[in-house]
Amino acid sequence: MKAVIISSIVSWLTGFLLLSILDLRKYSKGIIAALVVDYAAGGGIVTLLMFATAVITGSFNDSLIYVFVLCLAIIYLTRTGGRTIIKEHKPPYDIAQYLSIIPALALVIFILALSYKVVPLGWDTRFIYLFRAKMLFVEDQLRTASLTAPQYSFSHPDYPLHIPLSIAYIYTLLGHVDPGTGKLVLMLYPLTIFLFMYGFLKSTMPAYAAVLSALTFLTLRRVMGLAYSGIDVPLALYILIGTSFYYLYIRDDDVHYAILSGLLIGIGAWTKDEGTAYFMGTAICILLFTRYHLKKTVLMSLRRTIWFLIPGMIFILPWQLFIHLHHFPANWIMNGLSGTSRTTALFRLFKITEYFGREIILNEPFLIIVAISLISLIYKKETGLLLSVYMVFFFQFFAYVIALYIQPNPLSAELGVTVQRLTLQITPSILLVSLALLLGPAGGSGRVPAPYAQTPPSPPADKGMEETA
């Protein structure tokens, strides 16, 4: 437990310092949400630094992490004087509302404590996260011979290394391999999802309603069945935070939100392959809706899309270059549909789409919230904001359909688990955005300022100066 606490503090401090230096931390929505963003961003930065250190020096030298954090602290104190201000919209004080989070947190911690004793059943958890973390810790280097060894092919050698490196760092602090402690890293993600949803929604609804809304995610059937074994929940956190910033960008027309969205979704791609599809889908949406919803010029739309892409590519490109330069075996999904007739291919596509639609519509109660938000926004005539947000989820759905279409395995072996993963990855984001669209301020194109706006409006220009100009 001590090693997990130390690694969490290092991750949080790294994110806090870097986002403060870049003057991005103040755009987090409230103190609680900001703490989660710090932790999520800092964790990605720490593992990317570990990866770069191993590539350059040949070993995971954790002392360089502390040197990096120290340098950030010096820059932070020099630039800001140690002050980072987050202006949070505060509703009228009601202690009963804030006390409501205590039993909710107790419930979450109780569930996590029970899951600590459960043997992880998911393939990803056992053979991609924990197994590769053990390999990286024992060898203390990125040995391509081990990562690509045929006997280890079950661990998907081309999968990104964010989670395995996070667990390997804890093993380094411990001095030995302890899968139980490693599992604690994965169990932190449901808790951080809950806290971020609560912090984000607290400014648009009473605190007790925000607690109930956040708990909705943790009690969904698919989440209860999969979350506490670690499958896909880390990616769900990064998609959740990145999507919330994307929503704020479209609503408030502030490029800082696009930068933060690119950063967090980019770390999601560093967490799992599916994050890359979500990253590219969000980039397409930013380009299209900046041009046609926010009414910017083509050049401005391209510029803002580039601002989104830059921080994410910092996390995506190094690993992609590494696996291609060292000739890692291609992902099994890219083996393709060689020799499949057109008729069979069309039937396969129909079966995939039909299964996805039926399973999601019939088995996901959170769609009731989506339906309410749809009706509400159509009534408010905010369909542009609605379309811009939900189009991102459509791209992720489309990416999964295409992946299933081209993968060589029988559909019966892949459809069920794929639907489970997709819904688990985007469920918290859909819940959060639907509630924010329904209960939050209308806007789009920044027409209505957010209640937590960080910068006060500029005073009107002097009329005499305007006439002189």
PyMOL commands that set and color helices and strands:
alter all, ss='L'
color gray80, all
select helices_A, chain A and resi 2-21+25-27+31-57+63-80+95-99+101-116+123-139+144-147+150-155+162-174+179-201+207-219+221-229+233-252+255-271+274-292+298-325+332-335+342-363+367-380+383-406+411-413+415-439+463-468
alter helices_A, ss='H'
color red, helices_A
deselect
rebuild
show_as cartoon
